[in-house]
Amino acid sequence: MPSVVITGGSRGIGADIARLFDSGGWSVVVGARSRPSSAYVNAASVLFFPMDVTRKEDHERICDFAIERAGRLDCYINCAGRSEWKSLEVIDETFLEDMLDVNLKGVLWGCRAAAERLQSDSSIINISSLAGKRGSANNAAYCMAKFGVNGLTQSLAKELGPKGIRVNAVCPVYVKTPGVISALERPEAPPGGEAVEDYFEKFTQANTALQRLPTGSEVASACLFLASEAASAITGQCINVDCGVLPQ
């Protein structure tokens, strides 16, 4: 069976991706700092590997673990990330390093480790964000990182294409995960102290074409498609999953 590694797969969008690939017959290895709850993924079939995505050695180790278990590696999904809004004047070196280490450098290390081990006709999928295509207030560090992920995706598609490795990114708008909700509750986040659900409702009505926000399972479906033979001619793309917030 085909094999996939999903970083940040213990919760949120990563857990949705893990569930869908598992149900689709893939051998799934989830990498994260904490073990996923059985409420999120099937512990009997989805394997857990403890890792810190800021360490390139951990990406190498999880790739080797997946290959040892499945005999091959067909897809590597960089999903681990963190979101937090801070205004320019309060961004310090520690905050910036953390945002870039997790959201950008961790993706690069994952791509590098995977590229050294993936066979031909395989793929890398980076979970980016609509924030990688347009800026927003108090979000400079996160946008900086996600713009970088999109540039990395396009560059590596050209570099790894001759090896038969496709590289794409998925760019969701808000998905109602615990991590996103927690980040939106902070003072400098867009709600500005307003209840997050009220903010979601106003944002949805004002910005989405479909009058709703995407779900984690819809992001997962885009990933499963990009990993499949049906997407064999698609590489270097940063695909919005945003219910029409940013038509392109």
WOSULWO-V422838 format. One line per field, one symbol per residue. phi: phi as a letter, one per 40 degrees, with the letter a starting at -180 (. if undefined). A space follows every 50 residues. Layout:
# WOSULWO-V422838
phi->???
This chain:
# WOSULWO-V422838
phi->.cbbbbcgccafcdcccdccccccgccbbbbacbccccccbcccbccbbc abccbccccccccccccccbgabbabbcbcaabacacdcbcbcccccccc cccbccccccccccccbcccgbabbbccacccbacacgbccccdccdccc ccdcccccccdccgbcbbbbbccdbccdccccccccdccdcfgcdccccd ccccccbcccgaccbcccccccccccccccbcbbagbbccbafgcbcb
